[in-house]
Amino acid sequence: MPKFPGIIHSKLPDTGTTIFTVMTKLANEEKAINLSQGFPDFDCPDKIKERTNHYMSNGYNQYAPMQGVPKLREAIADKVERLYSAQYDPDTEINVTAGATQAIYTALTAMIREGDEVIVFEPAYDSYVPAIELCGGIPIFVQLKAPDYHINWKEVQKLVSRRTKAIIINTPHNPTGSIMNAGDMQQLEKLTKGTDIVIISDEVYEHIIFDGYEHQSIARYPKLAERSFVVSSFGKTFHNTGWKIGYILAPQNLMEEFRKVHQFNVFTVNNPMQHAIADFMNDSFHWYADLAKFYQEKRDFFNKCIEGSRFTFTPSAGTYFQLLRYKDISDEKDTDFVVRLTKETKVASIPISVFYHEGIDDKFIRFCFCKGYETLEQAAELLRKV
Ligand SMILES: Cc1ncc(COP(=O)(O)O)c(C=O)c1O
């Protein structure tokens, strides 16, 4: 096909291929163990697949309602009430989405106009900034500083202005594995009180939190919930990232605006899968606590295997990612180090600097431990030799 002959004025001139795609491609080329991109190498529960087959074979193959299948929205409302003591109306305050990414994109599109400012904590999941920029919004960056990556609220306060339209938070946090605590939520409440600021709370790892800590969902805090979109992803929770199904919670007046965009953005999400997930949720409430334990065991196993290496680390508090610091090994830039590590050591990881707009490099790289024990052991054995 000949190239487009006109001039293309890119709306995202600085955006290239995501680091996840780049590192996964390199891992495949180099036949390296891929601990870069965050997807499990084990399957989702048979029951969910069996229920999906059931619904596909029984005629559930046309459009689902725009808001999502009613019984799935009811299952979500039930879960959120049981876990966070928050009541969301399944008809007016819950929407099923094509993954968390779409939920975040649609919420930003519904809220942000040209020149609006959005506070983003860095290192930041890489979909936030392009989504803000496509709306004509301006990302205002707050750095989370190594090694603990906690939020300095005084710094945030200084950056809030009359133009601040939204704040995006993410707990448990990708890529660092840090979590927000009740004190953070109080600070956020203080900061937003009396303003028109909307919060987009990315809680896709809500059930993957360790060492007995409770996930601080925005939904737990009524004064925050009334100004927030809360986003989650079934892909992270049920080991089916490839299905790209998630959901969003918001008070009715925010949800009305969300739906105006959602209906022309994706309109609706896979029908049989929604039914299957609802059945599974209604039947398996123990899943969430089991999931935290499941991943904590993997984190502990991986970290134990890393002991004796020259990498240093603080155990991840949530998510299925572990940061390792290679400061004692090399002065290289993290983007170079991960390429060399993939080529020479045959283990692929993700450099943290790419999640900062200014490329801050504290010599941390991210490893994904949602993999089988044998894979984790093999990877750690290779890393111990570095
Ligand atoms: C912090 C964060 N938000 C959102 C997403 C996207 O989730 P989904 O696959 O449901 O779109 C991810 C996936 O890696 C993530 O880590």
PDBQT file of the ligand as one rigid body, heavy atoms in Angstrom, charges set to zero:
ROOT
HETATM    1  C1  LIG A 401      -2.344   0.282  36.766  1.00  0.00    +0.000 C 
HETATM    2  C2  LIG A 401      -3.064  -0.316  35.612  1.00  0.00    +0.000 A 
HETATM    3  N1  LIG A 401      -4.180   0.276  35.178  1.00  0.00    +0.000 NA
HETATM    4  C3  LIG A 401      -4.872  -0.223  34.139  1.00  0.00    +0.000 A 
HETATM    5  C4  LIG A 401      -4.460  -1.367  33.492  1.00  0.00    +0.000 A 
HETATM    6  C5  LIG A 401      -5.261  -1.868  32.334  1.00  0.00    +0.000 C 
HETATM    7  O1  LIG A 401      -6.143  -2.871  32.668  1.00  0.00    +0.000 OA
HETATM    8  P1  LIG A 401      -7.031  -3.555  31.537  1.00  0.00    +0.000 P 
HETATM    9  O2  LIG A 401      -6.202  -4.625  30.921  1.00  0.00    +0.000 OA
HETATM   10  O3  LIG A 401      -8.230  -4.074  32.247  1.00  0.00    +0.000 OA
HETATM   11  O4  LIG A 401      -7.370  -2.493  30.543  1.00  0.00    +0.000 OA
HETATM   12  C6  LIG A 401      -3.294  -2.011  33.904  1.00  0.00    +0.000 A 
HETATM   13  C7  LIG A 401      -2.814  -3.206  33.203  1.00  0.00    +0.000 C 
HETATM   14  O5  LIG A 401      -1.655  -3.531  33.206  1.00  0.00    +0.000 OA
HETATM   15  C8  LIG A 401      -2.587  -1.475  34.999  1.00  0.00    +0.000 A 
HETATM   16  O6  LIG A 401      -1.469  -2.053  35.450  1.00  0.00    +0.000 OA
ENDROOT
TORSDOF 0
